[in-house]
Amino acid sequence: MTVIKTSNASVAASPTTDRPVWLSMKRGWAQKCPCCGKGEMFKSYLKVNDECPSCKEELHHQRADDAPPYFTMTIVLHVVVLGILWIEQAFAPAIWLQLAVWLPLTALLSLWTLPRVKGALVAYQWANRMHGFGAGAFEGADLPPIDPVPATAP
């Protein structure tokens, strides 16, 4: 991999260099920059920084949209439903006790998981050069030009 050293960061020089997907997703789960692993990915709870404060990698290209809540619900509800079923089979507590435990736990677990899942998804997009996470001037070089006028049949 060819790397250009700048004053603050390492920047990939070629659009064809591989970006490690699992390492990037691990860094995103930790809410760190997928490129350097040092800078913070979020400037607030779910607002992604336009660029990494450490290495200046652009992160504004991300298009996570509705995927993080969907995956968060899938993860949290699997954990909660398995817990409810296990506790019900093992101890059979009163319904009010189940609600008093599982409803707050569901909310807290969802709030804890959501930014981590979003970080991992943004890192996945970065690692696979999706949605403009290409290498700057080389981005889209292999795509044909867009024809603004549709072709008509003779």
C-alpha positions in Angstrom: 0.0 0.0 0.0 1.4 3.4 -1.0 1.0 6.0 1.7 1.7 9.7 1.6 2.8 11.1 4.9 1.4 14.5 5.6 1.9 16.7 8.7 -1.1 15.2 10.5 -2.2 12.1 8.8 -1.6 9.2 6.5 -3.6 9.4 3.3 -4.1 6.5 0.9 -2.5 7.6 -2.4 -4.4 5.1 -4.7 -8.1 4.4 -5.0 -7.3 0.7 -5.4 -5.7 0.1 -2.1 -7.6 -2.2 0.2 -9.2 -0.9 3.4 -9.6 -3.5 6.1 -13.3 -4.0 6.6 -13.3 -5.7 10.0 -10.7 -3.4 11.5 -12.7 -0.4 10.3 -15.9 -1.7 11.7 -14.2 -2.4 15.0 -13.0 1.2 15.1 -16.5 2.4 14.1 -18.1 0.3 16.9 -15.7 2.1 19.3 -17.0 5.4 17.8 -13.5 6.2 16.4 -12.4 7.2 12.9 -12.3 4.2 10.6 -9.1 5.4 9.0 -6.9 6.2 11.9 -8.8 4.8 14.9 -7.9 7.9 17.0 -10.3 10.7 16.2 -13.9 10.8 17.4 -16.5 9.9 14.8 -19.4 11.8 16.4 -19.6 15.4 17.4 -22.8 14.7 19.3 -24.9 11.6 20.1 -25.5 10.5 16.5 -24.1 13.4 14.4 -21.1 12.3 12.4 -18.2 14.7 12.2 -17.6 16.1 8.7 -14.0 15.0 9.0 -11.9 13.2 11.5 -10.4 15.7 14.0 -7.2 13.6 14.1 -6.4 12.5 10.5 -8.7 14.9 8.6 -10.4 11.9 6.7 -13.7 13.1 5.3 -16.6 11.4 6.9 -19.5 13.6 5.6 -20.2 11.1 2.8 -21.9 8.6 5.1 -25.5 7.5 4.3 -26.5 5.4 7.3 -30.1 6.5 7.1 -32.5 3.9 8.7 -30.1 1.0 8.9 -28.7 1.8 12.5 -32.1 1.8 14.2 -33.1 -1.4 12.3 -30.0 -3.3 13.3 -30.2 -1.9 16.9 -33.8 -3.1 17.3 -32.8 -6.5 15.9 -29.9 -6.9 18.3 -31.6 -5.5 21.4 -34.9 -7.3 20.9 -33.1 -10.6 20.5 -31.3 -10.1 23.8 -34.4 -8.9 25.6 -36.8 -11.5 24.3 -34.3 -14.3 25.2 -33.9 -12.8 28.6 -37.6 -12.6 29.2 -38.2 -16.1 28.1 -35.4 -17.5 30.2 -36.5 -15.6 33.3 -40.1 -16.6 32.8 -39.2 -20.3 32.5 -36.8 -20.2 35.4 -38.5 -18.0 38.0 -42.0 -17.0 36.7 -42.0 -13.6 38.3 -45.0 -11.3 38.3 -45.8 -9.4 35.1 -45.3 -6.0 36.8 -41.8 -7.1 37.9 -41.0 -8.2 34.3 -42.2 -4.9 33.0 -40.3 -2.9 35.7 -37.1 -4.7 34.7 -37.3 -5.2 30.9 -38.8 -1.9 29.7 -36.0 0.3 31.1 -33.4 -2.3 30.2 -34.7 -2.2 26.6 -34.5 1.6 26.4 -31.0 1.8 28.0 -29.6 -1.0 25.8 -31.1 0.6 22.7 -29.6 4.0 23.6 -26.2 2.4 24.3 -26.2 0.3 21.1 -27.4 2.8 18.5 -24.3 5.0 18.2 -22.0 1.9 18.1 -24.1 0.3 15.3 -24.1 3.6 13.4 -20.3 3.9 13.8 -19.8 0.4 12.5 -22.0 1.0 9.5 -20.3 4.3 8.6 -17.0 2.5 8.9 -18.3 -0.3 6.7 -19.2 2.3 4.1 -15.8 3.9 4.4 -13.9 0.6 4.0 -15.9 -0.4 0.9 -15.7 3.1 -0.6 -19.5 3.5 -0.7 -21.4 6.8 -1.2 -18.4 9.0 -2.1 -15.9 7.5 0.3 -13.6 7.0 -2.7 -10.1 8.5 -3.0 -10.8 12.1 -3.8 -10.0 13.0 -7.5 -10.1 9.3 -8.5 -13.6 8.9 -7.3 -16.0 7.8 -10.0 -13.1 7.6 -12.6 -14.2 4.1 -13.7 -17.9 5.2 -14.2 -19.3 6.2 -17.6 -20.5 9.8 -17.9 -24.1 10.4 -17.1 -26.3 11.3 -20.1 -28.8 13.9 -18.9 -31.0 13.3 -22.0 -32.6 9.9 -22.2 -32.1 8.1 -25.5 -35.2 7.9 -27.7 -36.0 5.0 -30.1 -36.0 5.9 -33.8 
